[in-house]
Amino acid sequence: MFMKQYYRRLASKLPTAGTFLTALCAVHCLAMPMLPVMGGAFAAAVMGNPWLEFLLLPLAYGFAGYALYKSYRLHLRKLPVQLYMAGVAMGIIGLIFHMHLLMALSALPVIAAQYANYRLSQVCCAH
């Protein structure tokens, strides 16, 4: 019984975690061009590390995708999923071609998808 409540509470926090990680990814991508100019060599080495990008992007999109999937089963609207897929496609293209601006802009449709998903869930599940 306790584990079910724990998992429900954890699942209710996933949209927030997905939105936070997506915004963190956008901040990382936008800060990348500025930090080598303003920061020291250590900051440039950390922010320019491709492993950080390969870790952060799938993690952010994974949390956001899971939250969208759980809510999509309730409201069955395709707009949040389409926005999410557009953001993921932009992020993957930006990651492959190492275009930080495109990766940062890919966070906007994902965040919009999270917001649309939240609004649709509120309308659908309000009793």
TORKOL-965279 format. One record per residue: x, y, z of N, C-alpha, C, O in turn. Coordinates in steps of 0.1 Angstrom, whole numbers, plus 2048, in hexadecimal, padded with zeros to 3 digits. Example, Ala and Ser with C-alpha at 12.3 -4.5 7.8 and 13.67 -1.06 7.14 Angstrom:
TORKOL-965279
8847C784E87B7D384E8847DF84E88E7DF855/8807EA8478897F584788180084F88680B850/
//
This chain:
TORKOL-965279
8087F480080080080080980D8008068167F9/81380C80881C81880982381A7FC8258267F8/8278107F582F8117E98268177DE82B81F7D6/8198147DD81081A7D380F8297D680F8307CC/80D82D7E280D83B7E581A8427E181984D7DC/82583B7E48328417E18338437D283784D7CD/82F8397CA83083A7BB8278447B682A84B7AC/81B8457BB81184F7B781785D7B98168667B1/81D85F7C582386C7C882F86F7BF83087A7BB/8378657BD8428667B483D86A7A584387279F/8338637A182E865793828873792828879787/82287879D81D88679C82889079B82589C797/83488D79F83F89679F84789679184F89F78F/84488C78984C88A77D84A89677385489A76D/83E89B77183D8A67688458B276C84B8B9764/8468B577984E8C077E85D8BD77C8648C6778/8618B077E86F8AD77C8728AE76D87D8B3769/8698AA76486C8AB75686D8B97518758BC749/8648C27568658D07538718D67588788DE751/8758D37648828D876A88E8D47628968DC75F/88E8C775E89A8C275789A8C87498A58CB743/88F8CA74388E8D07358938DF73689B8E372E/88F8E67408938F47428A28F47458A98FD741/8A78EB74D8B58EA7508BD8E77448C88ED742/8B88DF73B8BE8DC72E8BF8E97268C98EC71F/8B48F17268B48FD71E8BE9077238C590E71C/8BF9087318C99117378D790D7338DF915730/8D99007338E78FB7308EA8FE7218F590371F/8E08FD7188E38FF70A8E590E7078ED9126FF/8DD91670F8DF92570D8EC92A7138F193470E/8F092471E8FC92972590892571E91392B720/90891A71791491471191C91F70892892070A/91592770091D9306F892393C70092D9416FD/91D93F70C92194A71492C94671E93594F721/92C93A72393593672E94493672994C93A731/94793171D95593271A95B94071996794271C/95294A71695795771595895D723962964726/94E95B72C94D96173995495874495A95E74D/95394B74295894274D96693E74A96D942741/96B93675497993175397A92474A96F920745/98591F74A98791374297F90774897B8FE740/97E9067559768FB75B9688FC7579628F2754/9629087589549097549529057459488FF742/95B90973D95A90672F95B8F772D9548F1724/9648F07349658E27339598DA7389558D0732/9538DF7429478D874893B8DA73E9348D173B/9398E773A92D8EA73292F8E47249258E271D/93B8E371F93D8DE71293F8CF7119418CA706/93D8C871C93E8BA71C9338B37159278B571A/9358AC70B92A8A670392389B70C917898709/92A89571592388B71E91889172690E88B729/91A89E72A9108A57329038A67298F88A572E/9058AA71D8FA8AB7138F389E7118E789D711/8FB89470F8F688670C8EE8817188E5878717/8F28857248EB8817308DE8897338D4884736/8E08977328D58A07368C989F72C8BE89F730/8CC89F71F8C189F7158B88937168AC895717/8BD8877168B487B7178AD87A7258A2876725/8B487F72F8AE87E73C8A288873D897884742/8A489473889989E73888D89972F88289A733/89089472388689071A87F88371F87388171D/88787B72688186F72C87687273786C86C737/87A87B74087087E74A864885744859882748/86688E73B85B89573585288C72D84688C72D/85988272585187971E84986F72683D86C723/84E86B73184786273A83B869740830863741/83D87674483287D74A82788073F81B87F742/82B88373382188472881A87772580D878723/82186C72581A85F72381085C72D80585772A/81385E73A80A85B7447FD8647437F285F746/7FE8707407F387973F7EB8777327DF879731/7F38747277EC87271A7E286671B7D8867714/7E485C7237DB8517247CE85672A7C3850728/7CE8617317C28677377BA87072E7AE86F72C/7C187A7277BA8847207BA8817117B2886709/7C387870C7C38746FD7C487F6F37BF87E6E8/7CA88A6F77CC8966EE7DA8956E87E48916EF/7DC8976DB7E98956D47F28A26D47FE8A06D2/7EC8AD6D87F58B96D78018B96E080C8BC6DB/8008B56ED80C8B46F58168AA6EF8228AD6F0/81289F6EA81B8956E482289B6D882E8986D6/81A8A26D08208A76C482B8B26C78358B36C1/8278BB6D18318C56D583E8BE6DB8498C26D8/83B8B46E38478AD6E98508A66DE85C8A86DE/84A8A06D48518996C98598A46C18648A16BD/8538AF6BF85A8BA6B78668BF6C08718C16BA/8648C06CD8708C56D587B8BA6D68868BE6D5/8778AD6D78818A36D78888A26CA8948A06C9/8818A46BE8888A36B18928AF6B089D8AD6AB/88E8BB6B58978C66B48A38C46BD8AE8C76B9/8A18BE6C98AC8BB6D28B58B16CD8C18B26CE/8B08A76C68B989C6C18C18A26B58CD89F6B4/8BB8AA6AC8C28B06A18CD8BA6A78D88BA6A2/8C98C16B18D38CA6B78DE8C36BE8EA8C76BE/8DB8B76C48E68AF6CA8EF8A96C08FB8A96C2/8E98A46B58F189E6AB8FB8A86A49078A56A2/8F58B46A18FD8BE69A9048C86A390A8D269F/9038C56B09098CE6BB9058DC6B990D8E56B9/8F88DE6B88F28EC6B78EB8EF6C48E08EB6C6/8F28F66CD8EC8F96DA8E09026DA8D79006E2/8DF90B6D08D39136CF8C790B6CC8BC90D6D1/8C89016C38BD8F96BF8B98F06CB8AD8ED6CD/8C38EB6D28C08E36DE8B88EB6E88AF8E66EF/8BC8F76EA8B59006F48A79036EF89E9036F7/8A69066E28989086DD88F8FC6DD8838FD6DD/8968F06DD88D8E46DE8878E36EB87D8DB6ED/88B8EA6F58858E97028788F070286F8ED70A/8768FA6FA8699026F985D8F96F68538FA6FD/85E8F16EB8528E96E88508DE6F38448DA6F5/85B8D96F98598CF7048528D57108498CF716/8568E17138508E871F8418EC71B8398EB724/83F8F070F8318F370A8298E670B81D8E670E/82F8DB7078288CE7088248CA7178198C5719/82E8CD72082B8CA72E8208D37338178CF73A/8208E072F8158E97338078E572D7FD8E5734/8078E27207FB8DD71A7F68D07207EA8CF723/7FF8C77237FB8BB72A7F58BE7387EC8B773C/7FB8C773F7F68CA74C7E88D074B7E08CC753/7E68D97427D98DF7407CE8D573C7C38D5742/7D28CC7337C88C272F7C58B873A7BA8B473B/7CF8B57427CD8AC74D7C48B27577BC8AC75E/7C58C07597BD8C77637AE8C775E7A58C5766/7AC8C975179F8C974C7998BB74C78D8BA750/7A18B274879C8A474679989E75478F897755/7A18A075D7A089876A79A8A077579989C781/7948AC77278E8B477C7808AE77F7778AD776/77E8AA78B7718A478E7698AD79775E8A979B/
//
